[in-house]
Amino acid sequence: MKSVRAVAVDRQGFIYTGDDDLGRLQRFNPDGSLESLHYLATTWYENRLTVESRRPGPDEMVEIFARVGLEGPFWDPQADPW
């Protein structure tokens, strides 16, 4: 975050910041952790302690990345822009 112009807190304690440089609204958990990072980590590793443990497939990766605003060929494991 470089240029936060607005900050708000909802009734559940989630913190919202409007960042002009990023061109997006960011939501933080009540403990201050960035919600998108929390979502990314918990979704990516949700089954790591199970017998069926596996990393997400390519389509799942694209969906997970898109949910937190990471889109485009760089974030698509099946794209080959090089």
Backbone torsions as a table, in degrees:
resi	resn	phi	psi	omega
1	MET	NA	131.1	179.9
2	LYS	-122.0	-35.9	-171.2
3	SER	-133.7	68.1	-179.7
4	VAL	-77.0	123.7	-178.2
5	ARG	-107.5	-17.4	-177.5
6	ALA	-147.9	143.5	176.4
7	VAL	-136.6	136.2	178.1
8	ALA	-143.4	154.2	177.3
9	VAL	-127.4	129.9	179.3
10	ASP	-90.1	179.9	-175.2
11	ARG	-65.3	-25.0	178.3
12	GLN	-86.0	-4.8	178.0
13	GLY	96.1	2.8	176.9
14	PHE	-70.6	141.8	-176.5
15	ILE	-108.2	131.9	-179.8
16	TYR	-116.9	134.0	176.3
17	THR	-127.3	139.0	175.4
18	GLY	-101.8	116.7	-176.8
19	ASP	-111.2	111.5	-179.1
20	ASP	-65.3	-39.3	-178.3
21	ASP	-65.0	-40.0	178.2
22	LEU	-81.8	-19.1	-178.9
23	GLY	67.2	36.2	-179.3
24	ARG	-153.2	164.8	173.7
25	LEU	-97.2	132.6	177.9
26	GLN	-113.4	142.7	-179.9
27	ARG	-116.1	129.7	178.2
28	PHE	-110.9	144.4	175.8
29	ASN	-67.2	161.0	179.8
30	PRO	-56.5	-24.6	178.1
31	ASP	-82.9	-0.9	177.7
32	GLY	95.9	-7.1	179.5
33	SER	-75.5	147.0	-179.0
34	LEU	-71.1	120.3	-174.6
35	GLU	-59.2	-39.8	-177.5
36	SER	-65.2	-37.9	177.2
37	LEU	-66.0	-41.3	178.0
38	HIS	-62.0	-45.1	178.8
39	TYR	-61.5	-47.0	-178.3
40	LEU	-58.7	-49.4	-177.5
41	ALA	-67.3	-45.8	-177.0
42	THR	-70.0	-33.3	177.9
43	THR	-73.0	-43.4	-177.7
44	TRP	-63.3	-40.7	-174.2
45	TYR	-108.9	19.3	-172.5
46	GLU	-58.8	-28.6	-177.6
47	ASN	-114.5	20.8	-172.7
48	ARG	-63.5	-21.8	-178.5
49	LEU	-102.9	17.6	179.8
50	THR	-109.7	163.3	177.7
51	VAL	-63.1	-33.0	-179.1
52	GLU	-83.6	14.6	-175.3
53	SER	-54.3	131.4	176.4
54	ARG	-158.4	156.3	174.9
55	ARG	-80.6	158.0	-179.7
56	PRO	-60.3	148.0	174.8
57	GLY	-74.2	168.3	-177.1
58	PRO	-53.7	-45.1	179.4
59	ASP	-65.8	-37.8	177.3
60	GLU	-65.5	-38.9	178.3
61	MET	-60.0	-46.5	-179.6
62	VAL	-59.9	-43.0	179.5
63	GLU	-64.3	-44.3	-179.6
64	ILE	-62.8	-48.3	-179.9
65	PHE	-61.8	-43.4	-178.5
66	ALA	-62.7	-35.8	-178.9
67	ARG	-60.4	-28.3	180.0
68	VAL	-106.0	14.8	174.0
69	GLY	87.9	12.1	179.4
70	LEU	-100.8	98.9	-175.4
71	GLU	-129.2	164.2	179.1
72	GLY	108.8	173.9	-174.5
73	PRO	-60.4	-31.7	-179.9
74	PHE	-59.3	-34.6	-176.0
75	TRP	-94.4	2.8	179.6
76	ASP	-101.4	111.9	-176.3
77	PRO	-66.3	-13.8	178.8
78	GLN	-98.6	-5.7	177.9
79	ALA	-83.1	147.6	179.1
80	ASP	-132.4	76.0	-177.6
81	PRO	-74.9	-4.5	-177.7
82	TRP	-91.5	NA	NA
